[in-house]
Structures are given as structure tokens and as C-alpha cells.
Amino acid sequence: MRPIDFGKAGLAGLLVLILNLLATTAVVFAWAMLVEPGKSQEYYNALAPRIGAVTGPLGGVILMFAAAHLLARRRPGRNAIAFAAAVWVAYALLDLAIGLPMMALADLLTVRLALSLLAALAGGLTGAALAVSRNRRTPASS
């Protein structure tokens, strides 16, 4: 990978994290409007982390898969697996960085977080590998 690719991977990791946070926010909002409307703001504030514990990891897997797959298809000459790994590193570091102001590092580093991040890595690597496989099967256009 070229040095610029690491910057692109960092931006992609940031975008995946932002999209994941937006998706979690949308699920919390939809839950508040459709499933349990009329509760107090404190109730929804307490509910948000529980919903995020489910939607965040799932969103991370899906979004990392999609990003790695899309980006590997767009640049078939780049090492897709290494790029997906670099996107994941940025995603994981940024995810940890936004969690640190809310809790101590020892409280943040849990088995649940580790499994969530490993699942996101698996999603990204799978997306990249499928794109590489597809790129090999598809003849290059002239």
C-alpha cells in the first residue's frame, strides 16, 4: 500500500464509524417513536446503550463488509485485504477514542468490545476477499 492509502483507510474507518453511530441513533429514535412512544427522555437515555449494544456490533460488521467490498472493487490493483485491515484499525482506534471520555480504559476494554471489533474485522476481511474473488472472475474492460 502507498502512504496515501493509509490516509484513505483512516477516512474510510471514520466514515464507517460515523455511519454506524448514525444507524444506532436512527434505531433508538425509531424505537422511541414506534415501539415505546410517550416515555420520558430519561427512559430513552437509559435505553439507548442497551439498543446500541446490539445495533453497534451488527452495524459494524455490515458496514465494514460493505466498505471493504466497495473499496476493493473500485481499486482492484490495491491490496484489498491490507486496506480492509487498515480501515479496521482506524475504525477500532476511533471507536476506543470516543469511548475513553465516557469511561476508564479498563472499563472500556471488555470481552464484548473485543468480540464486536473482531466481528467487524471479519466482516471487512470477508468483504475484501469477496471483492478480490469477483475482480479475478470479471474480465478487465478495455
PyMOL CGO cylinders between C-alpha atoms (Angstrom):
from pymol import cmd
from pymol.cgo import CYLINDER

trace = [
    CYLINDER, 0.00, 0.00, 0.00, 1.11, 3.52, -0.72, 0.3, 1, 1, 1, 1, 1, 1,
    CYLINDER, 1.11, 3.52, -0.72, 1.30, 6.08, 2.10, 0.3, 1, 1, 1, 1, 1, 1,
    CYLINDER, 1.30, 6.08, 2.10, -1.80, 7.88, 0.77, 0.3, 1, 1, 1, 1, 1, 1,
    CYLINDER, -1.80, 7.88, 0.77, -3.75, 4.62, 1.10, 0.3, 1, 1, 1, 1, 1, 1,
    CYLINDER, -3.75, 4.62, 1.10, -3.29, 4.75, 4.87, 0.3, 1, 1, 1, 1, 1, 1,
    CYLINDER, -3.29, 4.75, 4.87, -4.89, 8.19, 4.93, 0.3, 1, 1, 1, 1, 1, 1,
    CYLINDER, -4.89, 8.19, 4.93, -7.74, 6.92, 2.77, 0.3, 1, 1, 1, 1, 1, 1,
    CYLINDER, -7.74, 6.92, 2.77, -8.16, 3.93, 5.07, 0.3, 1, 1, 1, 1, 1, 1,
    CYLINDER, -8.16, 3.93, 5.07, -8.30, 6.27, 8.07, 0.3, 1, 1, 1, 1, 1, 1,
    CYLINDER, -8.30, 6.27, 8.07, -11.03, 8.33, 6.41, 0.3, 1, 1, 1, 1, 1, 1,
    CYLINDER, -11.03, 8.33, 6.41, -12.92, 5.18, 5.46, 0.3, 1, 1, 1, 1, 1, 1,
    CYLINDER, -12.92, 5.18, 5.46, -12.71, 3.93, 9.06, 0.3, 1, 1, 1, 1, 1, 1,
    CYLINDER, -12.71, 3.93, 9.06, -14.01, 7.28, 10.29, 0.3, 1, 1, 1, 1, 1, 1,
    CYLINDER, -14.01, 7.28, 10.29, -16.88, 7.19, 7.80, 0.3, 1, 1, 1, 1, 1, 1,
    CYLINDER, -16.88, 7.19, 7.80, -17.82, 3.63, 8.82, 0.3, 1, 1, 1, 1, 1, 1,
    CYLINDER, -17.82, 3.63, 8.82, -17.85, 4.67, 12.48, 0.3, 1, 1, 1, 1, 1, 1,
    CYLINDER, -17.85, 4.67, 12.48, -19.97, 7.77, 11.77, 0.3, 1, 1, 1, 1, 1, 1,
    CYLINDER, -19.97, 7.77, 11.77, -22.45, 5.73, 9.72, 0.3, 1, 1, 1, 1, 1, 1,
    CYLINDER, -22.45, 5.73, 9.72, -22.63, 3.14, 12.49, 0.3, 1, 1, 1, 1, 1, 1,
    CYLINDER, -22.63, 3.14, 12.49, -23.34, 5.80, 15.10, 0.3, 1, 1, 1, 1, 1, 1,
    CYLINDER, -23.34, 5.80, 15.10, -25.98, 7.37, 12.87, 0.3, 1, 1, 1, 1, 1, 1,
    CYLINDER, -25.98, 7.37, 12.87, -27.62, 3.99, 12.32, 0.3, 1, 1, 1, 1, 1, 1,
    CYLINDER, -27.62, 3.99, 12.32, -27.70, 3.34, 16.06, 0.3, 1, 1, 1, 1, 1, 1,
    CYLINDER, -27.70, 3.34, 16.06, -29.21, 6.77, 16.65, 0.3, 1, 1, 1, 1, 1, 1,
    CYLINDER, -29.21, 6.77, 16.65, -31.84, 6.06, 13.99, 0.3, 1, 1, 1, 1, 1, 1,
    CYLINDER, -31.84, 6.06, 13.99, -32.75, 2.75, 15.65, 0.3, 1, 1, 1, 1, 1, 1,
    CYLINDER, -32.75, 2.75, 15.65, -33.07, 4.41, 19.07, 0.3, 1, 1, 1, 1, 1, 1,
    CYLINDER, -33.07, 4.41, 19.07, -35.24, 7.14, 17.54, 0.3, 1, 1, 1, 1, 1, 1,
    CYLINDER, -35.24, 7.14, 17.54, -37.41, 4.61, 15.70, 0.3, 1, 1, 1, 1, 1, 1,
    CYLINDER, -37.41, 4.61, 15.70, -37.80, 2.58, 18.89, 0.3, 1, 1, 1, 1, 1, 1,
    CYLINDER, -37.80, 2.58, 18.89, -38.87, 5.69, 20.78, 0.3, 1, 1, 1, 1, 1, 1,
    CYLINDER, -38.87, 5.69, 20.78, -41.38, 6.71, 18.12, 0.3, 1, 1, 1, 1, 1, 1,
    CYLINDER, -41.38, 6.71, 18.12, -42.77, 3.34, 17.06, 0.3, 1, 1, 1, 1, 1, 1,
    CYLINDER, -42.77, 3.34, 17.06, -42.25, 0.75, 19.80, 0.3, 1, 1, 1, 1, 1, 1,
    CYLINDER, -42.25, 0.75, 19.80, -42.42, 2.69, 23.07, 0.3, 1, 1, 1, 1, 1, 1,
    CYLINDER, -42.42, 2.69, 23.07, -43.72, 6.19, 22.38, 0.3, 1, 1, 1, 1, 1, 1,
    CYLINDER, -43.72, 6.19, 22.38, -44.61, 8.57, 25.18, 0.3, 1, 1, 1, 1, 1, 1,
    CYLINDER, -44.61, 8.57, 25.18, -41.91, 7.62, 27.69, 0.3, 1, 1, 1, 1, 1, 1,
    CYLINDER, -41.91, 7.62, 27.69, -39.70, 10.17, 29.43, 0.3, 1, 1, 1, 1, 1, 1,
    CYLINDER, -39.70, 10.17, 29.43, -36.43, 11.39, 27.96, 0.3, 1, 1, 1, 1, 1, 1,
    CYLINDER, -36.43, 11.39, 27.96, -34.60, 9.73, 30.88, 0.3, 1, 1, 1, 1, 1, 1,
    CYLINDER, -34.60, 9.73, 30.88, -36.15, 6.39, 29.90, 0.3, 1, 1, 1, 1, 1, 1,
    CYLINDER, -36.15, 6.39, 29.90, -34.87, 6.71, 26.32, 0.3, 1, 1, 1, 1, 1, 1,
    CYLINDER, -34.87, 6.71, 26.32, -31.45, 7.86, 27.54, 0.3, 1, 1, 1, 1, 1, 1,
    CYLINDER, -31.45, 7.86, 27.54, -31.21, 4.74, 29.67, 0.3, 1, 1, 1, 1, 1, 1,
    CYLINDER, -31.21, 4.74, 29.67, -32.47, 2.56, 26.81, 0.3, 1, 1, 1, 1, 1, 1,
    CYLINDER, -32.47, 2.56, 26.81, -30.02, 3.88, 24.21, 0.3, 1, 1, 1, 1, 1, 1,
    CYLINDER, -30.02, 3.88, 24.21, -26.92, 1.99, 25.48, 0.3, 1, 1, 1, 1, 1, 1,
    CYLINDER, -26.92, 1.99, 25.48, -28.86, -1.29, 25.55, 0.3, 1, 1, 1, 1, 1, 1,
    CYLINDER, -28.86, -1.29, 25.55, -30.04, -0.79, 21.97, 0.3, 1, 1, 1, 1, 1, 1,
    CYLINDER, -30.04, -0.79, 21.97, -26.55, 0.32, 20.94, 0.3, 1, 1, 1, 1, 1, 1,
    CYLINDER, -26.55, 0.32, 20.94, -25.05, -2.85, 22.43, 0.3, 1, 1, 1, 1, 1, 1,
    CYLINDER, -25.05, -2.85, 22.43, -26.98, -4.78, 19.79, 0.3, 1, 1, 1, 1, 1, 1,
    CYLINDER, -26.98, -4.78, 19.79, -27.06, -2.42, 16.81, 0.3, 1, 1, 1, 1, 1, 1,
    CYLINDER, -27.06, -2.42, 16.81, -23.48, -1.16, 17.13, 0.3, 1, 1, 1, 1, 1, 1,
    CYLINDER, -23.48, -1.16, 17.13, -21.72, -4.51, 16.67, 0.3, 1, 1, 1, 1, 1, 1,
    CYLINDER, -21.72, -4.51, 16.67, -24.14, -5.62, 13.96, 0.3, 1, 1, 1, 1, 1, 1,
    CYLINDER, -24.14, -5.62, 13.96, -23.78, -2.31, 12.15, 0.3, 1, 1, 1, 1, 1, 1,
    CYLINDER, -23.78, -2.31, 12.15, -20.00, -2.52, 12.44, 0.3, 1, 1, 1, 1, 1, 1,
    CYLINDER, -20.00, -2.52, 12.44, -19.94, -5.91, 10.72, 0.3, 1, 1, 1, 1, 1, 1,
    CYLINDER, -19.94, -5.91, 10.72, -22.31, -4.88, 7.95, 0.3, 1, 1, 1, 1, 1, 1,
    CYLINDER, -22.31, -4.88, 7.95, -20.70, -1.50, 7.31, 0.3, 1, 1, 1, 1, 1, 1,
    CYLINDER, -20.70, -1.50, 7.31, -17.13, -2.85, 7.40, 0.3, 1, 1, 1, 1, 1, 1,
    CYLINDER, -17.13, -2.85, 7.40, -18.13, -5.59, 4.97, 0.3, 1, 1, 1, 1, 1, 1,
    CYLINDER, -18.13, -5.59, 4.97, -19.78, -3.08, 2.63, 0.3, 1, 1, 1, 1, 1, 1,
    CYLINDER, -19.78, -3.08, 2.63, -16.94, -0.56, 2.81, 0.3, 1, 1, 1, 1, 1, 1,
    CYLINDER, -16.94, -0.56, 2.81, -14.20, -3.13, 2.23, 0.3, 1, 1, 1, 1, 1, 1,
    CYLINDER, -14.20, -3.13, 2.23, -16.13, -4.74, -0.60, 0.3, 1, 1, 1, 1, 1, 1,
    CYLINDER, -16.13, -4.74, -0.60, -16.91, -1.45, -2.32, 0.3, 1, 1, 1, 1, 1, 1,
    CYLINDER, -16.91, -1.45, -2.32, -13.41, -0.04, -1.94, 0.3, 1, 1, 1, 1, 1, 1,
    CYLINDER, -13.41, -0.04, -1.94, -11.75, -3.26, -3.12, 0.3, 1, 1, 1, 1, 1, 1,
    CYLINDER, -11.75, -3.26, -3.12, -13.96, -3.33, -6.20, 0.3, 1, 1, 1, 1, 1, 1,
    CYLINDER, -13.96, -3.33, -6.20, -13.17, 0.30, -7.01, 0.3, 1, 1, 1, 1, 1, 1,
    CYLINDER, -13.17, 0.30, -7.01, -9.39, -0.22, -6.80, 0.3, 1, 1, 1, 1, 1, 1,
    CYLINDER, -9.39, -0.22, -6.80, -8.61, -3.77, -7.91, 0.3, 1, 1, 1, 1, 1, 1,
    CYLINDER, -8.61, -3.77, -7.91, -4.87, -3.03, -8.06, 0.3, 1, 1, 1, 1, 1, 1,
    CYLINDER, -4.87, -3.03, -8.06, -4.64, -2.23, -4.34, 0.3, 1, 1, 1, 1, 1, 1,
    CYLINDER, -4.64, -2.23, -4.34, -4.07, -4.97, -1.76, 0.3, 1, 1, 1, 1, 1, 1,
    CYLINDER, -4.07, -4.97, -1.76, -7.69, -5.25, -0.64, 0.3, 1, 1, 1, 1, 1, 1,
    CYLINDER, -7.69, -5.25, -0.64, -7.00, -7.35, 2.45, 0.3, 1, 1, 1, 1, 1, 1,
    CYLINDER, -7.00, -7.35, 2.45, -4.33, -4.98, 3.75, 0.3, 1, 1, 1, 1, 1, 1,
    CYLINDER, -4.33, -4.98, 3.75, -6.55, -1.99, 3.00, 0.3, 1, 1, 1, 1, 1, 1,
    CYLINDER, -6.55, -1.99, 3.00, -9.52, -3.57, 4.81, 0.3, 1, 1, 1, 1, 1, 1,
    CYLINDER, -9.52, -3.57, 4.81, -7.25, -4.27, 7.80, 0.3, 1, 1, 1, 1, 1, 1,
    CYLINDER, -7.25, -4.27, 7.80, -6.09, -0.64, 7.79, 0.3, 1, 1, 1, 1, 1, 1,
    CYLINDER, -6.09, -0.64, 7.79, -9.70, 0.58, 7.65, 0.3, 1, 1, 1, 1, 1, 1,
    CYLINDER, -9.70, 0.58, 7.65, -10.48, -1.67, 10.61, 0.3, 1, 1, 1, 1, 1, 1,
    CYLINDER, -10.48, -1.67, 10.61, -7.50, -0.38, 12.62, 0.3, 1, 1, 1, 1, 1, 1,
    CYLINDER, -7.50, -0.38, 12.62, -8.73, 3.19, 12.11, 0.3, 1, 1, 1, 1, 1, 1,
    CYLINDER, -8.73, 3.19, 12.11, -12.28, 2.17, 12.99, 0.3, 1, 1, 1, 1, 1, 1,
    CYLINDER, -12.28, 2.17, 12.99, -11.17, 0.37, 16.17, 0.3, 1, 1, 1, 1, 1, 1,
    CYLINDER, -11.17, 0.37, 16.17, -8.87, 3.18, 17.34, 0.3, 1, 1, 1, 1, 1, 1,
    CYLINDER, -8.87, 3.18, 17.34, -11.53, 5.82, 16.73, 0.3, 1, 1, 1, 1, 1, 1,
    CYLINDER, -11.53, 5.82, 16.73, -14.16, 3.71, 18.47, 0.3, 1, 1, 1, 1, 1, 1,
    CYLINDER, -14.16, 3.71, 18.47, -11.88, 3.40, 21.50, 0.3, 1, 1, 1, 1, 1, 1,
    CYLINDER, -11.88, 3.40, 21.50, -11.06, 7.11, 21.38, 0.3, 1, 1, 1, 1, 1, 1,
    CYLINDER, -11.06, 7.11, 21.38, -14.71, 8.16, 21.53, 0.3, 1, 1, 1, 1, 1, 1,
    CYLINDER, -14.71, 8.16, 21.53, -15.35, 5.75, 24.39, 0.3, 1, 1, 1, 1, 1, 1,
    CYLINDER, -15.35, 5.75, 24.39, -12.48, 6.99, 26.56, 0.3, 1, 1, 1, 1, 1, 1,
    CYLINDER, -12.48, 6.99, 26.56, -14.12, 10.25, 27.66, 0.3, 1, 1, 1, 1, 1, 1,
    CYLINDER, -14.12, 10.25, 27.66, -17.09, 8.23, 28.94, 0.3, 1, 1, 1, 1, 1, 1,
    CYLINDER, -17.09, 8.23, 28.94, -15.24, 5.60, 30.96, 0.3, 1, 1, 1, 1, 1, 1,
    CYLINDER, -15.24, 5.60, 30.96, -11.84, 4.40, 32.07, 0.3, 1, 1, 1, 1, 1, 1,
    CYLINDER, -11.84, 4.40, 32.07, -9.82, 2.32, 29.62, 0.3, 1, 1, 1, 1, 1, 1,
    CYLINDER, -9.82, 2.32, 29.62, -10.05, -0.73, 31.90, 0.3, 1, 1, 1, 1, 1, 1,
    CYLINDER, -10.05, -0.73, 31.90, -13.85, -0.47, 31.83, 0.3, 1, 1, 1, 1, 1, 1,
    CYLINDER, -13.85, -0.47, 31.83, -13.89, 0.10, 28.09, 0.3, 1, 1, 1, 1, 1, 1,
    CYLINDER, -13.89, 0.10, 28.09, -11.74, -2.90, 27.17, 0.3, 1, 1, 1, 1, 1, 1,
    CYLINDER, -11.74, -2.90, 27.17, -14.25, -5.70, 27.62, 0.3, 1, 1, 1, 1, 1, 1,
    CYLINDER, -14.25, -5.70, 27.62, -14.77, -9.10, 26.04, 0.3, 1, 1, 1, 1, 1, 1,
    CYLINDER, -14.77, -9.10, 26.04, -17.93, -7.72, 24.45, 0.3, 1, 1, 1, 1, 1, 1,
    CYLINDER, -17.93, -7.72, 24.45, -15.99, -4.89, 22.77, 0.3, 1, 1, 1, 1, 1, 1,
    CYLINDER, -15.99, -4.89, 22.77, -13.23, -7.26, 21.67, 0.3, 1, 1, 1, 1, 1, 1,
    CYLINDER, -13.23, -7.26, 21.67, -15.76, -9.63, 20.10, 0.3, 1, 1, 1, 1, 1, 1,
    CYLINDER, -15.76, -9.63, 20.10, -17.54, -6.72, 18.45, 0.3, 1, 1, 1, 1, 1, 1,
    CYLINDER, -17.54, -6.72, 18.45, -14.32, -5.39, 16.94, 0.3, 1, 1, 1, 1, 1, 1,
    CYLINDER, -14.32, -5.39, 16.94, -13.20, -8.87, 15.86, 0.3, 1, 1, 1, 1, 1, 1,
    CYLINDER, -13.20, -8.87, 15.86, -16.55, -9.40, 14.16, 0.3, 1, 1, 1, 1, 1, 1,
    CYLINDER, -16.55, -9.40, 14.16, -16.14, -6.06, 12.34, 0.3, 1, 1, 1, 1, 1, 1,
    CYLINDER, -16.14, -6.06, 12.34, -12.65, -7.16, 11.24, 0.3, 1, 1, 1, 1, 1, 1,
    CYLINDER, -12.65, -7.16, 11.24, -14.07, -10.45, 9.97, 0.3, 1, 1, 1, 1, 1, 1,
    CYLINDER, -14.07, -10.45, 9.97, -16.76, -8.54, 8.08, 0.3, 1, 1, 1, 1, 1, 1,
    CYLINDER, -16.76, -8.54, 8.08, -14.20, -6.24, 6.49, 0.3, 1, 1, 1, 1, 1, 1,
    CYLINDER, -14.20, -6.24, 6.49, -11.84, -9.03, 5.51, 0.3, 1, 1, 1, 1, 1, 1,
    CYLINDER, -11.84, -9.03, 5.51, -14.71, -11.07, 4.10, 0.3, 1, 1, 1, 1, 1, 1,
    CYLINDER, -14.71, -11.07, 4.10, -15.92, -8.12, 2.04, 0.3, 1, 1, 1, 1, 1, 1,
    CYLINDER, -15.92, -8.12, 2.04, -12.43, -7.52, 0.69, 0.3, 1, 1, 1, 1, 1, 1,
    CYLINDER, -12.43, -7.52, 0.69, -11.87, -11.20, -0.09, 0.3, 1, 1, 1, 1, 1, 1,
    CYLINDER, -11.87, -11.20, -0.09, -15.18, -11.48, -1.95, 0.3, 1, 1, 1, 1, 1, 1,
    CYLINDER, -15.18, -11.48, -1.95, -14.37, -8.38, -3.98, 0.3, 1, 1, 1, 1, 1, 1,
    CYLINDER, -14.37, -8.38, -3.98, -10.94, -9.76, -4.87, 0.3, 1, 1, 1, 1, 1, 1,
    CYLINDER, -10.94, -9.76, -4.87, -12.54, -13.03, -5.93, 0.3, 1, 1, 1, 1, 1, 1,
    CYLINDER, -12.54, -13.03, -5.93, -15.11, -11.15, -8.01, 0.3, 1, 1, 1, 1, 1, 1,
    CYLINDER, -15.11, -11.15, -8.01, -12.43, -8.94, -9.57, 0.3, 1, 1, 1, 1, 1, 1,
    CYLINDER, -12.43, -8.94, -9.57, -10.48, -12.05, -10.64, 0.3, 1, 1, 1, 1, 1, 1,
    CYLINDER, -10.48, -12.05, -10.64, -13.57, -13.59, -12.28, 0.3, 1, 1, 1, 1, 1, 1,
    CYLINDER, -13.57, -13.59, -12.28, -14.57, -10.38, -14.09, 0.3, 1, 1, 1, 1, 1, 1,
    CYLINDER, -14.57, -10.38, -14.09, -12.56, -9.64, -17.21, 0.3, 1, 1, 1, 1, 1, 1,
    CYLINDER, -12.56, -9.64, -17.21, -10.96, -6.19, -17.26, 0.3, 1, 1, 1, 1, 1, 1,
    CYLINDER, -10.96, -6.19, -17.26, -12.61, -3.72, -19.61, 0.3, 1, 1, 1, 1, 1, 1,
    CYLINDER, -12.61, -3.72, -19.61, -10.56, -2.09, -22.30, 0.3, 1, 1, 1, 1, 1, 1,
]
cmd.load_cgo(trace, "trace")
